[in-house]
Amino acid sequence: MKLARKITLALTATIFVVMALYALYLRSKQVILFEGDLQGNATRGAAVRLMIQDIWQTDGPTRAREIVERVADTLENVDVRWVDLAAQPGQPGYAPLLPRDRQALEAGAVLTILEGEHGDDPTRLTYIPMAAGQPAVLEIARHLQREVSFVRASQSAIFVTTLCAVLACSVIAMFLGYWFVGRPVELLRDRARRAGDGDFEGCLKLKQRDEMGELGAEIDDMCAKIAETNQRLAAETEAKLAALERMRHSERLASVGRFASGIAHELGTPLSVVSARAKMIGSDLQQSPQTRAHARVIGEQASRMTDMIRQLLDLSRRRSTRMGAVNVGQCVRTAAEMLNPVASARHVTIEVAVTAAPLVVRLDAGEAQQVLTNVLLNAVQASHEGGRVHIGVEERQATPPQARGGSEGRYVRIVVADDGQGIAPEDLPHVFEPFFTTKGPGEGTGLGLAIAEGIVQDAGGWIEVRSEAGRGTEMAIHLPPAQGTQVAQADSA
């Protein structure tokens, strides 16, 4: 059973018992008053007897009877007559009295009898003997119909009042029980269920200034602390996973480094020989044009293999050994000029937007140029014919990704945006993985972005990628700005 209902039933039962006891108390008081009235009647009967006896003795029985009859005419609901104790049934003045009552009257005692007590018209009979041993007795019959009606009306009023009080108190108790107990308990129950399901958001905000309100505030505070702890644990777990992934990535890079070193050692010299011989054949005018063309192809592929080995070595040996102050705007212009021929061949326009004020970062100049070249080349290759690549530089407030950690601050932001086909959602998480590429054969090795990301991370920055299929890609490189004398050195350079 609900708590509010239990409280309502308990209050209703208590009120009912209290009103019932009060009704019994009123009834007992009415009985006491009734008995007191009977005793008063007996006392008054004794006084009347003395008066009538005095008139009886001085003025005679006839005068006494006349006075009694005249008094009886003035009384309401009262009948007065003379009773003869010696009369037999059917004779005038006969009264159906019990033997013991007759004996009491013959002894001169005043007698009061309640007749028809359980009927609709009870009568109280008072017998007043004129003298001991005489048969003449004055009978005063008082009808108690009004008193009975009053008692019954009082009982009905008490019953109706009790019923109304019980109903009113039940309704009020039910409403107050629901509003102050039932509703808050339901809210607390639902909140506990949501918390059990892992939902710690939202608050109860109970406006009651009582124990329920305090309990709701404590539950809200508990849920807020649990949610905060869960967020902190999630962030710590994500950071641990990111650190584990970086450790695995470092292990992979170490493996790649050992592999690349072996490849460079084993294939470096043969590739140099192949490249040199291909150049010799390609420059020998005595050879046929077809032979010289084949030699050029061999030389190009040998150079491509050499570049791939160099990229593998760069990926495995990422170290900023010559950290300095680099003017980002100047690097952007240089990278755009270097790639203009490639962009023109693909009918792609490179748009550069650099602020007038120099933006300086602490980075190796060669590595900075390598990062911008790799990212910008990717954007040019991703653009369709006649497309545009926009590269801009600005300094703005930014927050590092949660996996990297760090606080919000000012960063130099280099944005490279193209209007190509974009990156598919399933490929987006893998763009910085080594050897991952969506380019066609011969267009890339999948190492450029991996190298660029490693350089940026070593400098304390990160790269954000936003892409939508069919609407192009935007890569934002964030680097911490240089401070103090480093900026002055970059300006002088």
N, C-alpha and C positions, 0 to 999 in steps of 0.2 A: 504494500500500500504506500502511496505517496506520502511524503513527510507533511505537506500542507494538509492533506486529508486527515491524517492522524491527529494533527494539532487541532483541526476543526472539530473532529468527533470528540476529542478529550474536552475541549472547551464547552461544546454543546451538552455533553453528559454532565459536566460540572454545573452548568447553569440550570439544567433540568432538575438535578438533585437539590440545588439551593432553593429553587422556586417551589419544589414539592414540599420541602421542609417548611418553607414559609407558609404555604397553604395549610399544612397541618397545624402550624402554630396559630394561625388565624382561627381555624376551626376550634382548637382547644380554648382559645380566648372567648369565642362565642358561647361555647358550652359553659365556661365559668360564669360568663355574664348571665346566661339563662338560669343557671342554678342560683346565682345571687338574686335574680328576679324572683325565683320561687321562694327563697327565704324571706325576701322583702314582703312578698304577698302574705306569707304566714304571719309575719309581724303585724302587717296592716290588718289582717283578719282578726288577730287578737284584739287590736284596738277597736275595730268595728264591733266585735262581739261585746266588749264592755259598754260601748255606746248603746247598742241595741238592747242589751240586757237592762241597762239603766232606764231606757224608755219603756221597755216591756214591764218593768216593775212599777214605775211611777204612773205611766199613762195607760198601761194595759196592752194586751196583745194586738188589739185592733189598731191602736195608734202606731205601734211599732211596725205592723205590716204596711200601713199606709206610707210611712216614711221610707221604708225599704223600696216599695214600688215606685215612689216619686224619684228616689235616687237612681233606680235602675233605668227609668225613662231617659235620664240625662247621660247615661254612659253609652259609648259606642263599642260594638263588638262584645258587649257584656250582657249576659242574661242572668237575672236574679229570680229565685223562687224559694218557697218554703218547702222543706222536706220533713215528712213525718216518719220517724224511725219505726213506728209501730204499724205503718201502713203495709198492706200486702200487695203483691203484684196485681196490677190492674186498677188499684185504688188511687185516688188523687194524693199527691205528695209522696208517692213511692220512688225510691232510688235504689238501683241495683248495686248494692254495696257488698263487699266481702264481709264475712263474719268478723274478722279482726278489725276491719275499718269501723264496723258498727260498734264494737266494743270500745275502740278509741274515742268515738264521738260520744258514746254514753258516759265515758269517763270525763268528758268536758274538754278533750284536746281538739285543736283546730287541725283539719285534715286537708291536704292538697294532693290531687290525683291528676296525672296527665293521661288523657284519653285520646286514642287514635294517633299515637306518636308517629307512626310510619305512614299515615295517610296524607291526603291532600289538605284536610281541614282538622288538624289536631285541636283539642280543647283542654284547657286547664281548669279543673273543677276544684273549688275551695269550699269546704263545708265548715260552717261556724255554729257550734251548738250554743243555745241560749243559756243553758245551765246544766251542770252535771246531773244526770238522772232524768232529764226531761227529753221527750221525743222531738221537740221542735228544733229543727236545724235549718240555718240559712245557707242555701246553695248559690254560689257565685260562679257562673260559667263564663270563662273568657276564651273567645275564639282566637287561635294563634296563626291564622292563615297568613296575615301580613308578615309576622316574624319568620314563618317558614319560607315565604316567598323571598324575604330579604336574605335569609341564609343561603337559599338556593341561588339567588342572583349573585351573592358574594362569591359562592363557589364557582359559578360560571365565569364571573369576571376574573377570578384568580386563574382559572384554567386558560381563558383566552389570553390574559396578560402573559401567563407563562409561555404559551405557544408562540405568541408574537415576539416575546423576548428571545426565546430559543431560536426562532427563524431569523430574526434580525441579527442576533449575535453570530449565528451560523454563517450568514451571508458575509457579514463584516469579517469574521475570522477566516472564511475561505478566501476572500479578496486579499486581506492583509497577509495571510499565509502564502498565497501565490505570489504576491508582489514582493514581499520581503524575504521569503524563504524559497518557494517553489521555483520562481523565475531565476533567481541567482543560482540556485543549485543546478537547474537545467543548463544554464550558461557555463557554469563551472564543469559540468559533466561533458558537454560538447567540446569545451576547450581542452579538457584532459584527453578526450578521444583523438582530437586533432594532433595534440602533442604526441600521443602514442603512435600515430601514423607518420610522425616525422614533420608535421607542419607546426613550426614555432612562430610563424609570422602573425601579425595582428594582435590586438589587445581586447580584453573584456571591457575595461573602462566602466566598472560598476560605480554608480554615483552614490551608493549607500555609504553612510558614515557609521557603519557598524562592523560586526565581526565578518559578515559576508563581504563587505567592501574591502576590508583588510585582507581577507583570504584571496579575493580576486586580484588585488594589487600584488600580493606575494607570488601568485601563480604567474601573472604577467612578467614580473621581475625574473622569476625562475626561467620562463620560456625565453626571455630576452637573453639571459646569460647563456642558456643552452645553445641558442641560435648563434650567439657571438662565438662560443667555444667551437661549434661545428664549423663556422666560417674560418676560424683560425686553424682548426685541424685540416680543413679542406685545402687552405692556402699552404700550410706546411707540407701536406701530402703532395700537393701539386709541385711545390718547390723541390721536394725530395725526388719525385719522379723526374722532374726536369734535370736535377743534378745527376740522377742515375743515367738519364738519356745522354747528358753531356759526357759522362764518364764512358758510356758505351761508344759514343761518337769519337771520343778521344782514343779509345782502344781501336776502333775501326781505322781512324786516321793513322795511328801508329802502325797498324797492319799495312795500310796503304803506303805509308812511308817506307816500310821495309821492302814492300813489293816494288815501289817505285825506284828505290835505290838499287835493288837488284836489276830491274829492267834497264835503268840508266847505265849500270855497269856492264850488263850483258849486251844491250842493243845500241848503246851510244856510239861505240866505235864502228860497228857494221853500218849503222845508219849514216854516219859521217862519210864512210867510204862510198856507200850507195849514192848519197847526195852529190859527192864530188865527181864520181864517174858519170852520173847523169848530167851534170853541168858540162863536163868535158865533151860528152857525146852531143849534147844540145848545142854547143858552141862550135862544133866541127862542121865547117861548111862543106866538107867533102861528103858528108852523109846526106842521105835523101831527106826531103822535108818530112816525110812520114816518120822516119827514124828519129829526127830531131824532136818531133811532136811527142813521140812516145817517151823520149828522154826527159822532156819537160814535165810530162805527167808523173813519171817516176820521181823526179826531183820534188815536185809539189807534194806528193803523198809522203815522201820521206820527211819533208819539212813538217808536214802535219803530224806525223808520228812523233817527231822530236818535240813539237809544241805540246802534244798530249803528255809526254813524259815530263816536260817542264812544269805543266800544270799540276800533275800528280805530286811532284816534289814541292811545289808551292803550297798545295793543300795540306801536306803532311808536315811542313816546316813553317807554319804560320808564326812568325815572330816579328814584332815591331822593334827592330834593332836601332833604327835611326829616327826615333820619335822627335817631332819638331812642330813648329807652328805653320799651318797650311791655310792659305787663303782659299776658301771653298769656291768663291765666285770665279777666281782665276782658273782653278782646276776644272770647273764646269765648262768654261769657255774653251779651254784646251781640249777637253774630251769631245766637245761638240765639233771643233775644227778637225780633229783627227778622224771622226766618223762621218763627216760631211760627204766625202767621196762614196762611202758605202751607202749612205742614205740617198744620195743623188742617183746612184745606180738603181735603186729600188723606187725612185720617184717619191721619196718620203722627205718631208720638211721637218727640220729640227728647230724648235722655237726655244730661245733661252731668255729667262726672266731672272735677273740678278739685281739685288739691291745695290744702291750706290755705296753705302757704307760696307767696308770689308767685314766678312764673317769668318772668323778664324777658329780652327779646331786643332787639337794636338794629335797629330798623326804623321806617319811617314809619307812623304810626298809621293813616292813611287807607288806605295800601296793605295793612297787616296786616288791616284790616277787610275790604278787598276780596278778599284771598286766602281768608279764612275763609268769607266769604259765598258766593263762587263754588263752593268745594269742598263746603260744607254744602248749598247749593242743588242741586248735582248729586246728592248722596246722597239728598235728599228726593224729587227727581223720579225717581230710580232705584228707590225703595222701592215695594212694592206696597201696596194699600190695607190699613190696619190694621198696617202694619209699624213698625219702630223704627229710628232712626238714633242711634248712640252716638258721642259726641265726648268724648275724654279728653286730658288734658295730663299729661306727666311729663318728668323729666330722666333720661337714661340714657346709657350708653356706646354709641357707634355708630361705624361706619367708612364714610366717603363712598364712593360708587360708584367703581369703578376708572377709568371714563372721566373723572370729575371730578378725580381725584387727591386728595391730602390724607391726613392721618394720622388714626388713631383718637383719639377724644376725647369729651368730654361735650357733648350736644346736647339742646335742648328739643324734645320729640317730641309733635306734635299728631296724634292718630289719629281719623279720621272713618270709621266703619264702618256700612254699611247691610246689610239682609237682602233685597235685590232679586234680580234675575235674574243679576247679574254681567255681566262683559264677556267677549265671545268671545275665545279665544286669538289669533285672527288680527287682532282690533281692538286688542288691548292695547298693541302698540308705537306706535300712532298717537294715543293719547288726548291727548297734549300738542301735537299739530299744529294750527295755526290752521285754522279752518273745518271740522275733522273732528268730526262728531257722529253719534250713533246715535239721537238723540231724534226725535220726530215733528215734522212741519211746525209752525212757530210756537212750538216749545218751547225753541229754543236756536239760537245762531249758530255754536257750535264755537269761541268765542274765550275763554270763561271760564277753562278750565284752562290754555290757552296763556298768558294774562295772569298767572295765579297762579304758574305755573312760572317765568316770567321774573322776577317780583318776588322769589320765594324764592331763585333762583340769584344775583340781584344782591346779596342779603343774605348770601351765603356758605353757603346751605343747599341742600337737594334734596327731592324728593317721591318716595316709593316707592309703587308701586301693586301690590296683591295682589288677585287676583280669581279666582273659580272659578265657572264657569257653573252657575246655579241655586242658589248659596249666598252671593251677595252680593259686595261689594267693600270693600276697606279701603285708604284712602289715608293715608299717614303723612308728615307735613310735619316735616322736621328743620331747625331753626334754631340757629345758635350762640348761647349765652347771653351776655347783657350782663355787663360787668365793673365792679366798683368803684362809682364815683360814679354810673354810669348806673343801677344798681339802686336806689341811694338816691333818685335823681330820680324813678324810676318809683313808688317807695313813697310819696313826698311828693305826687305827682300823684294 
